[in-house]
Amino acid sequence: MASIFTKIVNGEIPSYKIAETEDYYAFLDINPLAKGHTLAIPKKEIDYLFDIEDEYYAGLMVFAKKVARAIEKVVPCKRMGMTVIGLEVPHAHVHLIPINTIYDMDFKQPKLKFSPEEFEQIAADIRKAYESEK
């Protein structure tokens, strides 16, 4: 059975897309810790990040870096945090989270709520920043 992320990549489930390449996809987390919280994933469904072949893994990190730089241009923050948990969805993914303190990456804190229009605007702004770097 396809993971929810595979269904997003295939367009079966909508997402607030940030960026897409032949091998990778980035979209806003719908339960964000911060404005701009984004997930970067390989399109190939691989459950565990460290099971990804080296070259494909390196490509994911380069893709995530470009997405993170675009987020930084749109969301004021001291740093971009990156974390991998990998227990909640059986599809490798990297969380990119704008942070100002280490506590901004605490997944126990309440998630932010945005309207669909706000999500669309955030995604559009980050997408524009990403495209300007190509």
C-alpha positions in Angstrom: 0.0 0.0 0.0 1.3 3.4 -1.0 2.3 5.8 1.8 0.5 9.1 2.3 3.6 10.8 0.9 3.6 8.7 -2.3 -0.1 9.6 -2.7 0.9 13.3 -2.4 3.7 12.9 -5.0 1.2 11.1 -7.3 -1.4 13.9 -6.9 -3.9 11.6 -5.2 -3.8 13.8 -2.1 -3.4 17.6 -2.4 -0.4 19.3 -0.9 1.0 22.8 -0.6 3.9 22.2 -3.0 7.2 24.1 -2.5 9.5 22.4 -5.0 9.8 19.3 -7.2 12.5 17.7 -9.2 12.6 14.4 -11.0 13.6 12.6 -7.8 12.4 14.8 -4.8 9.4 16.7 -3.6 8.9 19.3 -0.9 5.6 20.5 0.6 4.4 22.4 3.6 3.7 20.3 6.8 0.0 20.7 7.5 0.6 20.5 11.2 3.5 23.0 11.4 5.7 23.9 14.3 6.5 27.2 12.6 5.4 29.2 9.5 7.2 27.6 6.6 7.7 24.2 8.2 8.3 22.0 5.2 8.9 18.3 4.4 11.4 17.2 1.8 11.1 13.7 0.6 12.4 11.3 -2.0 9.8 10.4 -4.6 10.9 6.8 -4.4 9.1 5.2 -1.4 11.8 4.2 1.0 10.7 3.7 4.6 14.0 4.5 6.5 16.2 7.4 5.6 19.4 5.4 6.1 18.3 2.7 3.7 18.5 5.2 0.8 21.4 4.6 -1.6 24.3 7.0 -1.0 23.9 9.0 -4.2 20.1 9.4 -3.8 20.6 10.3 -0.1 23.1 13.0 -1.0 20.7 14.3 -3.7 17.9 14.6 -1.0 20.2 16.6 1.2 21.2 19.0 -1.6 17.5 19.4 -2.5 16.6 20.0 1.1 19.4 22.6 1.4 18.0 24.6 -1.6 14.5 24.4 -0.1 15.8 25.5 3.3 17.5 28.5 1.7 14.2 29.5 0.0 12.3 29.2 3.3 14.9 31.5 5.0 14.3 34.2 2.4 10.6 34.2 3.2 10.4 33.4 7.0 12.5 35.5 9.3 14.5 33.1 11.6 17.9 32.7 13.1 18.5 29.3 11.5 16.8 26.5 9.6 16.4 23.5 11.8 16.5 20.0 10.2 15.2 16.9 11.8 14.5 13.3 10.9 12.2 11.3 13.0 10.7 8.8 10.6 8.3 7.0 12.8 5.0 8.7 11.9 5.0 7.9 8.1 6.7 4.9 6.5 8.4 7.1 3.9 11.7 8.8 4.4 11.4 12.6 5.0 13.3 15.5 6.4 11.6 18.3 8.4 12.9 21.8 7.6 11.8 24.2 10.3 12.6 27.9 10.7 13.9 28.3 14.3 14.9 31.0 16.7 15.6 28.8 19.7 16.3 25.0 20.1 12.8 24.7 21.7 11.2 25.7 18.3 11.8 22.1 17.2 10.0 20.4 20.1 7.3 18.3 18.5 5.4 18.3 21.8 4.5 22.0 21.5 1.1 22.9 20.0 1.0 23.0 16.2 0.2 26.2 14.4 -3.1 26.6 12.5 -3.3 28.3 9.1 -6.2 28.8 6.8 -6.0 27.1 3.3 -5.4 30.6 1.9 -2.6 31.3 4.3 -1.0 27.9 3.5 -1.3 28.8 -0.2 0.4 32.1 0.2 3.2 30.7 2.3 3.8 28.0 -0.3 3.7 30.5 -3.2 6.2 32.8 -1.5 8.6 30.0 -0.7 8.1 28.5 -4.2 9.0 31.9 -5.8 12.1 32.2 -3.7 13.1 28.6 -4.7 12.5 29.3 -8.3 14.6 32.5 -8.2 17.6 30.4 -7.1 17.6 28.0 -10.0 
